[in-house]
């Protein structure tokens, strides 16, 4: 359908959210900007992708060669950290990018 193509290939990022702020759909540009596959974004709260000044922030520096364990631990803890209201900035090298996402 032509409207779906306009959404999918728009040069600006667009998200469709439900009333709880959970992503129901994303166009290709939004997925690229957020660094995720489109299907991976579906069902994720938008708040996980937006930093706000009123929430505590944890910075994880897992970009070194010996940081694989740190990256796995932090990625596994991310859902629980989000539940308690902590936002996470997780830096990792190319080798661990899939783990961090």
Biopython code that builds the backbone (N, CA, C, O; Angstrom):
import numpy as np
from Bio.PDB.StructureBuilder import StructureBuilder

atoms = [
    (1, "UNK", "N", (0.846, -1.180, 0.000)),
    (1, "UNK", "CA", (0.000, 0.000, 0.000)),
    (1, "UNK", "C", (0.888, 1.238, 0.000)),
    (1, "UNK", "O", (1.917, 1.261, 0.675)),
    (2, "UNK", "N", (0.503, 2.261, -0.745)),
    (2, "UNK", "CA", (1.364, 3.428, -0.952)),
    (2, "UNK", "C", (1.593, 4.229, 0.327)),
    (2, "UNK", "O", (2.659, 4.822, 0.492)),
    (3, "UNK", "N", (0.620, 4.259, 1.232)),
    (3, "UNK", "CA", (0.822, 4.984, 2.486)),
    (3, "UNK", "C", (1.877, 4.303, 3.350)),
    (3, "UNK", "O", (2.670, 4.975, 4.008)),
    (4, "UNK", "N", (1.889, 2.980, 3.349)),
    (4, "UNK", "CA", (2.898, 2.250, 4.110)),
    (4, "UNK", "C", (4.290, 2.523, 3.552)),
    (4, "UNK", "O", (5.249, 2.655, 4.312)),
    (5, "UNK", "N", (4.404, 2.608, 2.230)),
    (5, "UNK", "CA", (5.693, 2.919, 1.614)),
    (5, "UNK", "C", (6.150, 4.325, 1.973)),
    (5, "UNK", "O", (7.336, 4.541, 2.223)),
    (6, "UNK", "N", (5.228, 5.289, 2.003)),
    (6, "UNK", "CA", (5.586, 6.648, 2.420)),
    (6, "UNK", "C", (6.115, 6.655, 3.846)),
    (6, "UNK", "O", (7.092, 7.346, 4.137)),
    (7, "UNK", "N", (5.491, 5.903, 4.733)),
    (7, "UNK", "CA", (5.928, 5.783, 6.124)),
    (7, "UNK", "C", (7.291, 5.102, 6.184)),
    (7, "UNK", "O", (8.221, 5.615, 6.806)),
    (8, "UNK", "N", (7.404, 3.953, 5.542)),
    (8, "UNK", "CA", (8.631, 3.157, 5.629)),
    (8, "UNK", "C", (9.857, 3.901, 5.132)),
    (8, "UNK", "O", (10.919, 3.825, 5.748)),
    (9, "UNK", "N", (9.723, 4.619, 4.026)),
    (9, "UNK", "CA", (10.881, 5.218, 3.371)),
    (9, "UNK", "C", (10.978, 6.730, 3.555)),
    (9, "UNK", "O", (11.717, 7.393, 2.828)),
    (10, "UNK", "N", (10.245, 7.278, 4.511)),
    (10, "UNK", "CA", (10.332, 8.724, 4.784)),
    (10, "UNK", "C", (11.750, 9.081, 5.226)),
    (10, "UNK", "O", (12.406, 8.288, 5.902)),
    (11, "UNK", "N", (12.224, 10.264, 4.849)),
    (11, "UNK", "CA", (13.590, 10.657, 5.225)),
    (11, "UNK", "C", (13.728, 11.034, 6.703)),
    (11, "UNK", "O", (14.845, 11.214, 7.188)),
    (12, "UNK", "N", (12.632, 11.153, 7.411)),
    (12, "UNK", "CA", (12.647, 11.472, 8.841)),
    (12, "UNK", "C", (12.183, 10.247, 9.613)),
    (12, "UNK", "O", (11.404, 9.437, 9.111)),
    (13, "UNK", "N", (12.674, 10.124, 10.849)),
    (13, "UNK", "CA", (12.287, 8.995, 11.673)),
    (13, "UNK", "C", (10.889, 9.160, 12.233)),
    (13, "UNK", "O", (10.556, 10.213, 12.777)),
    (14, "UNK", "N", (10.062, 8.121, 12.102)),
    (14, "UNK", "CA", (8.705, 8.135, 12.643)),
    (14, "UNK", "C", (8.480, 6.875, 13.462)),
    (14, "UNK", "O", (8.882, 5.780, 13.070)),
    (15, "UNK", "N", (7.831, 7.051, 14.605)),
    (15, "UNK", "CA", (7.451, 5.943, 15.470)),
    (15, "UNK", "C", (5.949, 5.981, 15.696)),
    (15, "UNK", "O", (5.349, 7.055, 15.747)),
    (16, "UNK", "N", (5.351, 4.823, 15.830)),
    (16, "UNK", "CA", (3.950, 4.710, 16.235)),
    (16, "UNK", "C", (3.984, 4.142, 17.644)),
    (16, "UNK", "O", (4.521, 3.058, 17.873)),
    (17, "UNK", "N", (3.398, 4.891, 18.604)),
    (17, "UNK", "CA", (3.403, 4.487, 20.008)),
    (17, "UNK", "C", (1.993, 4.167, 20.470)),
    (17, "UNK", "O", (1.021, 4.716, 19.953)),
    (18, "UNK", "N", (1.888, 3.279, 21.443)),
    (18, "UNK", "CA", (0.575, 3.077, 22.058)),
    (18, "UNK", "C", (0.422, 4.079, 23.201)),
    (18, "UNK", "O", (1.322, 4.890, 23.418)),
    (19, "UNK", "N", (-0.672, 4.047, 23.924)),
    (19, "UNK", "CA", (-0.942, 5.035, 24.969)),
    (19, "UNK", "C", (0.042, 4.931, 26.129)),
    (19, "UNK", "O", (0.175, 5.874, 26.910)),
    (20, "UNK", "N", (0.733, 3.800, 26.252)),
    (20, "UNK", "CA", (1.727, 3.620, 27.321)),
    (20, "UNK", "C", (3.132, 4.008, 26.881)),
    (20, "UNK", "O", (4.084, 3.839, 27.642)),
    (21, "UNK", "N", (3.276, 4.525, 25.665)),
    (21, "UNK", "CA", (4.582, 4.925, 25.167)),
    (21, "UNK", "C", (5.434, 3.776, 24.665)),
    (21, "UNK", "O", (6.657, 3.892, 24.583)),
    (22, "UNK", "N", (4.789, 2.664, 24.327)),
    (22, "UNK", "CA", (5.498, 1.500, 23.797)),
    (22, "UNK", "C", (5.467, 1.567, 22.268)),
    (22, "UNK", "O", (4.430, 1.864, 21.675)),
    (23, "UNK", "N", (6.598, 1.294, 21.643)),
    (23, "UNK", "CA", (6.708, 1.382, 20.189)),
    (23, "UNK", "C", (5.942, 0.232, 19.540)),
    (23, "UNK", "O", (6.200, -0.939, 19.819)),
    (24, "UNK", "N", (5.008, 0.583, 18.681)),
    (24, "UNK", "CA", (4.264, -0.416, 17.921)),
    (24, "UNK", "C", (4.801, -0.562, 16.505)),
    (24, "UNK", "O", (4.708, -1.637, 15.912)),
    (25, "UNK", "N", (5.364, 0.515, 15.959)),
    (25, "UNK", "CA", (5.942, 0.460, 14.625)),
    (25, "UNK", "C", (6.974, 1.565, 14.500)),
    (25, "UNK", "O", (6.903, 2.578, 15.196)),
    (26, "UNK", "N", (7.927, 1.362, 13.612)),
    (26, "UNK", "CA", (8.969, 2.349, 13.350)),
    (26, "UNK", "C", (9.290, 2.300, 11.867)),
    (26, "UNK", "O", (9.265, 1.235, 11.251)),
    (27, "UNK", "N", (9.592, 3.460, 11.300)),
    (27, "UNK", "CA", (10.004, 3.416, 9.902)),
    (27, "UNK", "C", (11.502, 3.122, 9.839)),
    (27, "UNK", "O", (12.176, 3.064, 10.868)),
    (28, "UNK", "N", (12.012, 2.939, 8.626)),
    (28, "UNK", "CA", (13.405, 2.539, 8.455)),
    (28, "UNK", "C", (14.376, 3.583, 8.990)),
    (28, "UNK", "O", (15.407, 3.234, 9.564)),
    (29, "UNK", "N", (14.055, 4.859, 8.806)),
    (29, "UNK", "CA", (14.939, 5.922, 9.287)),
    (29, "UNK", "C", (15.000, 5.937, 10.809)),
    (29, "UNK", "O", (16.083, 6.086, 11.375)),
    (30, "UNK", "N", (13.876, 5.787, 11.478)),
    (30, "UNK", "CA", (13.865, 5.756, 12.941)),
    (30, "UNK", "C", (14.676, 4.579, 13.460)),
    (30, "UNK", "O", (15.443, 4.724, 14.413)),
    (31, "UNK", "N", (14.515, 3.425, 12.848)),
    (31, "UNK", "CA", (15.264, 2.243, 13.268)),
    (31, "UNK", "C", (16.763, 2.469, 13.109)),
    (31, "UNK", "O", (17.551, 2.098, 13.980)),
    (32, "UNK", "N", (17.148, 3.076, 11.997)),
    (32, "UNK", "CA", (18.566, 3.354, 11.769)),
    (32, "UNK", "C", (19.098, 4.356, 12.789)),
    (32, "UNK", "O", (20.191, 4.170, 13.324)),
    (33, "UNK", "N", (18.340, 5.414, 13.064)),
    (33, "UNK", "CA", (18.775, 6.420, 14.029)),
    (33, "UNK", "C", (18.927, 5.845, 15.431)),
    (33, "UNK", "O", (19.831, 6.229, 16.173)),
    (34, "UNK", "N", (18.038, 4.922, 15.789)),
    (34, "UNK", "CA", (18.095, 4.308, 17.118)),
    (34, "UNK", "C", (19.054, 3.130, 17.167)),
    (34, "UNK", "O", (19.369, 2.633, 18.248)),
    (35, "UNK", "N", (19.522, 2.678, 16.009)),
    (35, "UNK", "CA", (20.504, 1.606, 15.961)),
    (35, "UNK", "C", (19.936, 0.215, 16.190)),
    (35, "UNK", "O", (20.623, -0.661, 16.714)),
    (36, "UNK", "N", (18.681, 0.008, 15.798)),
    (36, "UNK", "CA", (18.014, -1.278, 15.994)),
    (36, "UNK", "C", (17.350, -1.722, 14.703)),
    (36, "UNK", "O", (17.081, -0.905, 13.822)),
    (37, "UNK", "N", (17.087, -3.012, 14.593)),
    (37, "UNK", "CA", (16.229, -3.523, 13.530)),
    (37, "UNK", "C", (14.794, -3.106, 13.852)),
    (37, "UNK", "O", (14.433, -2.993, 15.024)),
    (38, "UNK", "N", (13.997, -2.883, 12.858)),
    (38, "UNK", "CA", (12.607, -2.439, 13.077)),
    (38, "UNK", "C", (11.842, -3.383, 13.993)),
    (38, "UNK", "O", (11.188, -2.938, 14.937)),
    (39, "UNK", "N", (11.918, -4.663, 13.727)),
    (39, "UNK", "CA", (11.157, -5.625, 14.529)),
    (39, "UNK", "C", (11.627, -5.668, 15.977)),
    (39, "UNK", "O", (10.839, -5.954, 16.879)),
    (40, "UNK", "N", (12.906, -5.384, 16.204)),
    (40, "UNK", "CA", (13.439, -5.360, 17.565)),
    (40, "UNK", "C", (12.848, -4.198, 18.357)),
    (40, "UNK", "O", (12.675, -4.303, 19.572)),
    (41, "UNK", "N", (12.539, -3.102, 17.688)),
    (41, "UNK", "CA", (11.977, -1.932, 18.374)),
    (41, "UNK", "C", (10.537, -2.165, 18.833)),
    (41, "UNK", "O", (10.104, -1.601, 19.838)),
    (42, "UNK", "N", (9.811, -2.983, 18.110)),
    (42, "UNK", "CA", (8.404, -3.206, 18.449)),
    (42, "UNK", "C", (8.288, -3.834, 19.837)),
    (42, "UNK", "O", (8.940, -4.830, 20.150)),
    (43, "UNK", "N", (7.441, -3.221, 20.650)),
    (43, "UNK", "CA", (7.220, -3.715, 22.008)),
    (43, "UNK", "C", (8.145, -3.112, 23.046)),
    (43, "UNK", "O", (8.010, -3.407, 24.233)),
    (44, "UNK", "N", (9.082, -2.274, 22.627)),
    (44, "UNK", "CA", (10.005, -1.625, 23.574)),
    (44, "UNK", "C", (9.462, -0.256, 23.968)),
    (44, "UNK", "O", (8.964, 0.478, 23.115)),
    (45, "UNK", "N", (9.549, 0.091, 25.236)),
    (45, "UNK", "CA", (9.138, 1.442, 25.644)),
    (45, "UNK", "C", (10.060, 2.497, 25.013)),
    (45, "UNK", "O", (11.280, 2.330, 25.011)),
    (46, "UNK", "N", (9.493, 3.556, 24.490)),
    (46, "UNK", "CA", (10.294, 4.635, 23.917)),
    (46, "UNK", "C", (11.242, 5.210, 24.964)),
    (46, "UNK", "O", (12.345, 5.644, 24.633)),
    (47, "UNK", "N", (10.825, 5.214, 26.204)),
    (47, "UNK", "CA", (11.636, 5.774, 27.282)),
    (47, "UNK", "C", (13.010, 5.120, 27.371)),
    (47, "UNK", "O", (13.952, 5.739, 27.867)),
    (48, "UNK", "N", (13.144, 3.885, 26.902)),
    (48, "UNK", "CA", (14.446, 3.218, 26.904)),
    (48, "UNK", "C", (15.423, 3.869, 25.940)),
    (48, "UNK", "O", (16.629, 3.636, 26.030)),
    (49, "UNK", "N", (14.919, 4.682, 25.018)),
    (49, "UNK", "CA", (15.756, 5.288, 23.992)),
    (49, "UNK", "C", (15.893, 6.802, 24.151)),
    (49, "UNK", "O", (16.468, 7.468, 23.290)),
    (50, "UNK", "N", (15.372, 7.339, 25.237)),
    (50, "UNK", "CA", (15.381, 8.785, 25.443)),
    (50, "UNK", "C", (15.996, 9.088, 26.806)),
    (50, "UNK", "O", (15.549, 8.561, 27.824)),
    (51, "UNK", "N", (17.005, 9.923, 26.822)),
    (51, "UNK", "CA", (17.600, 10.350, 28.088)),
    (51, "UNK", "C", (16.836, 11.557, 28.619)),
    (51, "UNK", "O", (16.496, 12.473, 27.869)),
    (52, "UNK", "N", (16.576, 11.543, 29.912)),
    (52, "UNK", "CA", (15.917, 12.677, 30.548)),
    (52, "UNK", "C", (16.735, 13.125, 31.747)),
    (52, "UNK", "O", (17.403, 12.310, 32.384)),
    (53, "UNK", "N", (16.687, 14.397, 32.054)),
    (53, "UNK", "CA", (17.494, 14.941, 33.145)),
    (53, "UNK", "C", (16.929, 14.624, 34.528)),
    (53, "UNK", "O", (17.612, 14.830, 35.531)),
    (54, "UNK", "N", (15.703, 14.130, 34.596)),
    (54, "UNK", "CA", (15.102, 13.863, 35.903)),
    (54, "UNK", "C", (15.275, 12.408, 36.361)),
    (54, "UNK", "O", (14.746, 12.031, 37.406)),
    (55, "UNK", "N", (15.999, 11.597, 35.606)),
    (55, "UNK", "CA", (16.240, 10.210, 36.017)),
    (55, "UNK", "C", (17.736, 9.994, 36.249)),
    (55, "UNK", "O", (18.577, 10.609, 35.593)),
    (56, "UNK", "N", (18.044, 9.118, 37.185)),
    (56, "UNK", "CA", (19.442, 8.759, 37.431)),
    (56, "UNK", "C", (19.989, 8.029, 36.215)),
    (56, "UNK", "O", (19.265, 7.314, 35.522)),
    (57, "UNK", "N", (21.297, 8.223, 35.964)),
    (57, "UNK", "CA", (21.923, 7.657, 34.774)),
    (57, "UNK", "C", (23.146, 6.841, 35.166)),
    (57, "UNK", "O", (23.967, 7.284, 35.969)),
    (58, "UNK", "N", (23.261, 5.651, 34.596)),
    (58, "UNK", "CA", (24.423, 4.798, 34.766)),
    (58, "UNK", "C", (25.175, 4.782, 33.449)),
    (58, "UNK", "O", (24.591, 4.493, 32.404)),
    (59, "UNK", "N", (26.465, 5.090, 33.484)),
    (59, "UNK", "CA", (27.311, 5.066, 32.298)),
    (59, "UNK", "C", (28.182, 3.825, 32.371)),
    (59, "UNK", "O", (28.982, 3.677, 33.294)),
    (60, "UNK", "N", (28.030, 2.936, 31.404)),
    (60, "UNK", "CA", (28.817, 1.702, 31.329)),
    (60, "UNK", "C", (29.826, 1.867, 30.198)),
    (60, "UNK", "O", (29.453, 2.089, 29.045)),
    (61, "UNK", "N", (31.110, 1.756, 30.542)),
    (61, "UNK", "CA", (32.185, 1.909, 29.564)),
    (61, "UNK", "C", (32.728, 0.523, 29.237)),
    (61, "UNK", "O", (33.675, 0.063, 29.875)),
    (62, "UNK", "N", (32.146, -0.135, 28.264)),
    (62, "UNK", "CA", (32.566, -1.479, 27.908)),
    (62, "UNK", "C", (33.219, -1.546, 26.550)),
    (62, "UNK", "O", (32.977, -2.491, 25.800)),
    (63, "UNK", "N", (34.031, -0.579, 26.214)),
    (63, "UNK", "CA", (34.609, -0.517, 24.878)),
    (63, "UNK", "C", (35.980, -1.134, 24.732)),
    (63, "UNK", "O", (36.494, -1.207, 23.616)),
    (64, "UNK", "N", (36.598, -1.583, 25.818)),
    (64, "UNK", "CA", (37.945, -2.141, 25.720)),
    (64, "UNK", "C", (37.899, -3.618, 25.347)),
    (64, "UNK", "O", (36.835, -4.236, 25.373)),
    (65, "UNK", "N", (39.042, -4.180, 25.003)),
    (65, "UNK", "CA", (39.108, -5.577, 24.583)),
    (65, "UNK", "C", (38.712, -6.536, 25.705)),
    (65, "UNK", "O", (38.146, -7.594, 25.429)),
    (66, "UNK", "N", (38.989, -6.200, 26.942)),
    (66, "UNK", "CA", (38.683, -7.095, 28.049)),
    (66, "UNK", "C", (37.326, -6.861, 28.683)),
    (66, "UNK", "O", (37.065, -7.360, 29.777)),
    (67, "UNK", "N", (36.462, -6.115, 28.021)),
    (67, "UNK", "CA", (35.192, -5.710, 28.628)),
    (67, "UNK", "C", (34.011, -6.589, 28.259)),
    (67, "UNK", "O", (32.872, -6.224, 28.550)),
    (68, "UNK", "N", (34.238, -7.724, 27.633)),
    (68, "UNK", "CA", (33.116, -8.572, 27.195)),
    (68, "UNK", "C", (32.241, -8.968, 28.376)),
    (68, "UNK", "O", (31.015, -8.958, 28.258)),
    (69, "UNK", "N", (32.837, -9.313, 29.503)),
    (69, "UNK", "CA", (32.074, -9.691, 30.690)),
    (69, "UNK", "C", (31.231, -8.545, 31.216)),
    (69, "UNK", "O", (30.087, -8.744, 31.624)),
    (70, "UNK", "N", (31.795, -7.349, 31.208)),
    (70, "UNK", "CA", (31.057, -6.154, 31.651)),
    (70, "UNK", "C", (29.859, -5.926, 30.735)),
    (70, "UNK", "O", (28.761, -5.623, 31.202)),
    (71, "UNK", "N", (30.073, -6.072, 29.440)),
    (71, "UNK", "CA", (28.986, -5.845, 28.474)),
    (71, "UNK", "C", (27.855, -6.844, 28.658)),
    (71, "UNK", "O", (26.683, -6.468, 28.616)),
    (72, "UNK", "N", (28.190, -8.110, 28.860)),
    (72, "UNK", "CA", (27.166, -9.135, 29.053)),
    (72, "UNK", "C", (26.402, -8.875, 30.348)),
    (72, "UNK", "O", (25.173, -8.953, 30.367)),
    (73, "UNK", "N", (27.114, -8.568, 31.425)),
    (73, "UNK", "CA", (26.483, -8.303, 32.721)),
    (73, "UNK", "C", (25.551, -7.091, 32.644)),
    (73, "UNK", "O", (24.410, -7.150, 33.102)),
    (74, "UNK", "N", (26.038, -6.001, 32.069)),
    (74, "UNK", "CA", (25.231, -4.778, 31.984)),
    (74, "UNK", "C", (24.018, -4.975, 31.074)),
    (74, "UNK", "O", (22.929, -4.495, 31.388)),
    (75, "UNK", "N", (24.193, -5.673, 29.955)),
    (75, "UNK", "CA", (23.065, -5.913, 29.050)),
    (75, "UNK", "C", (22.012, -6.783, 29.722)),
    (75, "UNK", "O", (20.816, -6.558, 29.535)),
    (76, "UNK", "N", (22.436, -7.767, 30.496)),
    (76, "UNK", "CA", (21.495, -8.623, 31.204)),
    (76, "UNK", "C", (20.740, -7.896, 32.300)),
    (76, "UNK", "O", (19.589, -8.219, 32.593)),
    (77, "UNK", "N", (21.394, -6.910, 32.906)),
    (77, "UNK", "CA", (20.774, -6.156, 33.996)),
    (77, "UNK", "C", (19.911, -5.002, 33.504)),
    (77, "UNK", "O", (19.154, -4.425, 34.285)),
    (78, "UNK", "N", (20.010, -4.656, 32.228)),
    (78, "UNK", "CA", (19.320, -3.479, 31.701)),
    (78, "UNK", "C", (17.816, -3.470, 31.953)),
    (78, "UNK", "O", (17.289, -2.433, 32.356)),
    (79, "UNK", "N", (17.091, -4.581, 31.734)),
    (79, "UNK", "CA", (15.649, -4.531, 31.998)),
    (79, "UNK", "C", (15.328, -4.208, 33.454)),
    (79, "UNK", "O", (14.414, -3.430, 33.729)),
    (80, "UNK", "N", (16.062, -4.790, 34.375)),
    (80, "UNK", "CA", (15.823, -4.527, 35.806)),
    (80, "UNK", "C", (16.188, -3.085, 36.156)),
    (80, "UNK", "O", (15.487, -2.444, 36.938)),
    (81, "UNK", "N", (17.263, -2.579, 35.593)),
    (81, "UNK", "CA", (17.657, -1.189, 35.842)),
    (81, "UNK", "C", (16.585, -0.230, 35.342)),
    (81, "UNK", "O", (16.288, 0.770, 35.996)),
    (82, "UNK", "N", (16.004, -0.531, 34.186)),
    (82, "UNK", "CA", (14.928, 0.307, 33.661)),
    (82, "UNK", "C", (13.700, 0.245, 34.561)),
    (82, "UNK", "O", (13.021, 1.254, 34.751)),
    (83, "UNK", "N", (13.410, -0.929, 35.116)),
    (83, "UNK", "CA", (12.258, -1.079, 36.011)),
    (83, "UNK", "C", (12.375, -0.191, 37.247)),
    (83, "UNK", "O", (11.370, 0.311, 37.750)),
    (84, "UNK", "N", (13.591, 0.000, 37.732)),
    (84, "UNK", "CA", (13.774, 0.827, 38.930)),
    (84, "UNK", "C", (14.012, 2.297, 38.591)),
    (84, "UNK", "O", (14.322, 3.101, 39.470)),
    (85, "UNK", "N", (13.863, 2.646, 37.297)),
    (85, "UNK", "CA", (13.928, 4.050, 36.895)),
    (85, "UNK", "C", (15.307, 4.559, 36.551)),
    (85, "UNK", "O", (15.517, 5.770, 36.479)),
    (86, "UNK", "N", (16.246, 3.667, 36.338)),
    (86, "UNK", "CA", (17.609, 4.071, 35.989)),
    (86, "UNK", "C", (17.769, 4.018, 34.481)),
    (86, "UNK", "O", (17.418, 3.020, 33.852)),
    (87, "UNK", "N", (18.296, 5.085, 33.896)),
    (87, "UNK", "CA", (18.588, 5.064, 32.471)),
    (87, "UNK", "C", (20.060, 4.707, 32.300)),
    (87, "UNK", "O", (20.905, 5.107, 33.100)),
    (88, "UNK", "N", (20.352, 3.952, 31.250)),
    (88, "UNK", "CA", (21.699, 3.429, 31.044)),
    (88, "UNK", "C", (22.250, 3.918, 29.719)),
    (88, "UNK", "O", (21.589, 3.828, 28.684)),
    (89, "UNK", "N", (23.469, 4.437, 29.762)),
    (89, "UNK", "CA", (24.237, 4.725, 28.562)),
    (89, "UNK", "C", (25.325, 3.668, 28.539)),
    (89, "UNK", "O", (26.172, 3.622, 29.431)),
    (90, "UNK", "N", (25.306, 2.819, 27.523)),
    (90, "UNK", "CA", (26.225, 1.687, 27.457)),
    (90, "UNK", "C", (27.081, 1.820, 26.207)),
    (90, "UNK", "O", (26.591, 1.677, 25.087)),
    (91, "UNK", "N", (28.360, 2.095, 26.409)),
    (91, "UNK", "CA", (29.296, 2.212, 25.303)),
    (91, "UNK", "C", (30.029, 0.898, 25.135)),
    (91, "UNK", "O", (30.517, 0.333, 26.113)),
    (92, "UNK", "N", (30.114, 0.403, 23.913)),
    (92, "UNK", "CA", (30.802, -0.852, 23.644)),
    (92, "UNK", "C", (31.455, -0.775, 22.274)),
    (92, "UNK", "O", (31.077, 0.032, 21.425)),
    (93, "UNK", "N", (32.429, -1.624, 22.087)),
    (93, "UNK", "CA", (33.098, -1.703, 20.786)),
    (93, "UNK", "C", (32.245, -2.473, 19.794)),
    (93, "UNK", "O", (31.205, -3.031, 20.145)),
    (94, "UNK", "N", (32.699, -2.493, 18.552)),
    (94, "UNK", "CA", (31.964, -3.183, 17.480)),
    (94, "UNK", "C", (31.758, -4.654, 17.782)),
    (94, "UNK", "O", (30.720, -5.220, 17.439)),
    (95, "UNK", "N", (32.738, -5.280, 18.422)),
    (95, "UNK", "CA", (32.662, -6.720, 18.695)),
    (95, "UNK", "C", (31.472, -7.071, 19.604)),
    (95, "UNK", "O", (30.870, -8.132, 19.441)),
    (96, "UNK", "N", (31.133, -6.203, 20.546)),
    (96, "UNK", "CA", (30.059, -6.468, 21.497)),
    (96, "UNK", "C", (28.780, -5.694, 21.215)),
    (96, "UNK", "O", (27.879, -5.662, 22.053)),
    (97, "UNK", "N", (28.689, -5.071, 20.046)),
    (97, "UNK", "CA", (27.516, -4.256, 19.729)),
    (97, "UNK", "C", (26.219, -5.065, 19.781)),
    (97, "UNK", "O", (25.200, -4.569, 20.261)),
    (98, "UNK", "N", (26.251, -6.283, 19.300)),
    (98, "UNK", "CA", (25.042, -7.106, 19.303)),
    (98, "UNK", "C", (24.599, -7.441, 20.715)),
    (98, "UNK", "O", (23.401, -7.535, 20.980)),
    (99, "UNK", "N", (25.547, -7.622, 21.626)),
    (99, "UNK", "CA", (25.224, -7.925, 23.027)),
    (99, "UNK", "C", (24.558, -6.719, 23.687)),
    (99, "UNK", "O", (23.605, -6.872, 24.450)),
    (100, "UNK", "N", (25.054, -5.542, 23.395)),
    (100, "UNK", "CA", (24.559, -4.317, 24.027)),
    (100, "UNK", "C", (23.165, -3.970, 23.538)),
    (100, "UNK", "O", (22.355, -3.473, 24.320)),
    (101, "UNK", "N", (22.863, -4.211, 22.281)),
    (101, "UNK", "CA", (21.540, -3.873, 21.767)),
    (101, "UNK", "C", (20.502, -4.731, 22.451)),
    (101, "UNK", "O", (19.312, -4.607, 22.163)),
]
sb = StructureBuilder()
sb.init_structure("model")
sb.init_model(0)
sb.init_chain("A")
sb.init_seg("    ")
for serial, (resi, resn, name, xyz) in enumerate(atoms, 1):
    if name == "N":
        sb.init_residue(resn, " ", resi, " ")
    sb.init_atom(name, np.array(xyz, "f"), 0.0, 1.0, " ", f" {name:<3s}", serial, name[0])
structure = sb.get_structure()
